[in-house]
Amino acid sequence: FRLGYDFFTYGESVVILVQNIVIVLLVWSYSAKPISVGHKLLVIVGLGALTAAAFALPEEFLSVLPSITIMFVIASRVPQIVANFRTRDTGVASSITWLLNFVGAFIRVLTTLSETGDLLQASSFGLGATCSATILCQICIYGSPSSATKKDAKDATTAKDKKDK
């Protein structure tokens, strides 16, 4: 908002932030091992300091913030893509989840380009869309693990029935 962009371009991030805060609070409250007050304070103070630093950042450095997201996208998606490729299996990855992830990121690219023209931020969303599309393609190529598991279970049952006869 400091660059004067419409709330439409960043509002989703605010909603996701609130959701993440609620998730952290739920994890803290339902944790089997109680989280110490000191640890909670450390997290709250640390996040508060990061937020204050982001608001105090001079405008010429604001363009650096979206590039940090690029590192997070790479760190979160590329290891999974590589692991899927090596094992030729996507585990329990949901095609619907990754399809919606891809579509959302693709729409963010279009929205960012039309509303702000910020190529760095659009490239961050584009990289996310590309990684999501890659995982979605892996799911399509390697197949659904549930169908393979069902087929293996059916084959095992059929083989057992033939053996028993």
C-alpha positions as CSV (number, residue, x, y, z in Angstrom):
1,F,0.0,0.0,0.0
2,R,3.0,2.3,0.5
3,L,3.5,2.4,-3.3
4,G,-0.1,3.5,-3.8
5,Y,-1.4,0.3,-5.3
6,D,-5.1,-0.6,-5.0
7,F,-6.1,-2.8,-2.1
8,F,-7.3,-5.2,-4.7
9,T,-3.7,-6.0,-5.6
10,Y,-2.5,-6.9,-2.1
11,G,-5.7,-7.5,-0.1
12,E,-5.5,-11.3,-0.4
13,S,-2.1,-11.2,1.4
14,V,-3.7,-9.4,4.4
15,V,-6.4,-12.1,4.6
16,I,-3.8,-14.9,4.4
17,L,-1.7,-13.1,7.1
18,V,-4.8,-13.1,9.5
19,Q,-5.4,-16.8,8.7
20,N,-1.8,-17.7,9.4
21,I,-1.9,-15.9,12.7
22,V,-5.1,-17.8,13.7
23,I,-3.4,-21.1,12.7
24,V,-0.3,-20.3,14.9
25,L,-2.6,-19.5,17.8
26,L,-4.5,-22.7,17.3
27,V,-1.2,-24.7,17.1
28,W,-0.1,-23.1,20.3
29,S,-3.3,-23.8,22.1
30,Y,-3.6,-27.4,21.0
31,S,0.0,-28.3,21.3
32,A,0.6,-31.6,23.2
33,K,3.7,-30.0,24.7
34,P,2.9,-26.5,26.1
35,I,4.7,-23.6,24.4
36,S,6.5,-21.5,26.9
37,V,5.5,-17.9,27.3
38,G,9.1,-16.9,26.6
39,H,9.0,-18.7,23.2
40,K,5.6,-17.0,22.3
41,L,7.0,-13.6,23.3
42,L,10.1,-14.2,21.2
43,V,8.0,-15.0,18.1
44,I,5.7,-12.1,18.7
45,V,8.5,-9.6,19.2
46,G,10.5,-11.0,16.3
47,L,7.5,-10.7,13.9
48,G,6.7,-7.2,15.3
49,A,10.3,-6.1,14.6
50,L,10.1,-7.5,11.0
51,T,6.9,-5.7,10.5
52,A,8.3,-2.4,11.8
53,A,11.4,-2.8,9.6
54,A,9.2,-3.4,6.6
55,F,7.3,-0.2,7.3
56,A,10.5,1.8,8.0
57,L,12.1,0.5,4.8
58,P,12.9,3.4,2.4
59,E,10.8,3.4,-0.8
60,E,13.7,2.7,-3.1
61,F,14.2,-0.6,-1.3
62,L,10.5,-1.7,-1.4
63,S,11.2,-3.4,-4.8
64,V,13.5,-5.9,-2.9
65,L,10.6,-7.4,-0.9
66,P,9.0,-9.3,-3.8
67,S,12.3,-10.8,-4.7
68,I,12.4,-12.4,-1.2
69,T,9.2,-14.2,-2.2
70,I,10.9,-15.7,-5.2
71,M,13.4,-17.3,-2.9
72,F,10.6,-18.7,-0.7
73,V,8.8,-20.1,-3.8
74,I,12.0,-21.8,-5.0
75,A,12.8,-23.2,-1.5
76,S,9.3,-24.6,-1.0
77,R,8.5,-26.0,-4.5
78,V,11.7,-27.0,-6.2
79,P,12.7,-29.7,-3.6
80,Q,9.2,-31.3,-4.0
81,I,9.5,-31.2,-7.8
82,V,12.9,-32.8,-7.7
83,A,11.7,-35.5,-5.2
84,N,8.7,-36.3,-7.3
85,F,11.0,-36.6,-10.4
86,R,13.4,-38.9,-8.6
87,T,10.8,-41.2,-7.1
88,R,8.5,-41.0,-10.1
89,D,5.7,-40.6,-7.6
90,T,3.8,-37.5,-6.2
91,G,2.8,-39.1,-2.9
92,V,-0.5,-37.8,-1.7
93,A,-0.4,-34.6,-3.7
94,S,-3.9,-33.5,-4.7
95,S,-4.5,-32.5,-8.4
96,I,-7.3,-30.2,-7.3
97,T,-5.1,-28.3,-4.8
98,W,-2.3,-27.8,-7.3
99,L,-4.8,-26.9,-10.1
100,L,-6.3,-24.2,-7.9
101,N,-2.8,-23.1,-6.8
102,F,-1.8,-22.7,-10.5
103,V,-4.9,-20.9,-11.5
104,G,-4.7,-18.5,-8.6
105,A,-1.0,-17.7,-9.3
106,F,-1.7,-17.2,-13.0
107,I,-4.6,-14.8,-12.2
108,R,-2.3,-13.0,-9.8
109,V,0.2,-12.5,-12.7
110,L,-2.5,-11.0,-14.9
111,T,-3.9,-8.8,-12.1
112,T,-0.4,-7.6,-11.1
113,L,0.5,-6.7,-14.7
114,S,-2.8,-4.9,-15.4
115,E,-3.1,-3.1,-12.0
116,T,0.5,-2.3,-11.1
117,G,2.8,-3.2,-14.0
118,D,5.3,-4.4,-11.4
119,L,7.3,-7.0,-13.4
120,L,9.3,-8.2,-10.4
121,Q,6.1,-9.0,-8.4
122,A,4.5,-10.5,-11.5
123,S,7.6,-12.7,-12.1
124,S,7.3,-14.0,-8.5
125,F,3.7,-15.0,-9.1
126,G,4.7,-16.4,-12.5
127,L,7.4,-18.6,-10.9
128,G,4.8,-19.9,-8.5
129,A,2.4,-20.6,-11.3
130,T,5.2,-22.4,-13.2
131,C,6.1,-24.6,-10.2
132,S,2.5,-25.4,-9.5
133,A,2.0,-26.3,-13.2
134,T,5.1,-28.5,-13.0
135,I,3.7,-30.4,-10.0
136,L,0.3,-30.7,-11.6
137,C,2.0,-32.2,-14.7
138,Q,3.9,-34.6,-12.5
139,I,0.6,-35.7,-10.9
140,C,-0.9,-36.3,-14.4
141,I,2.2,-38.2,-15.6
142,Y,2.9,-40.3,-12.6
143,G,-0.7,-40.9,-11.8
144,S,-2.8,-40.8,-8.7
145,P,-1.3,-42.7,-5.8
146,S,-4.7,-43.7,-4.6
147,S,-5.6,-45.5,-7.9
148,A,-2.2,-47.3,-7.8
149,T,-2.8,-48.3,-4.2
150,K,-6.3,-49.5,-5.0
151,K,-5.1,-51.5,-8.0
152,D,-2.3,-53.1,-5.9
153,A,-4.8,-54.0,-3.2
154,K,-7.2,-55.5,-5.7
155,D,-4.4,-57.5,-7.4
156,A,-3.3,-58.8,-4.0
157,T,-6.9,-59.8,-3.1
158,T,-7.3,-61.5,-6.5
159,A,-4.0,-63.4,-6.2
160,K,-5.0,-64.5,-2.7
161,D,-8.4,-65.7,-3.9
162,K,-6.8,-67.7,-6.7
163,K,-4.3,-69.2,-4.3
164,D,-7.1,-70.2,-1.8
165,K,-9.0,-72.0,-4.6
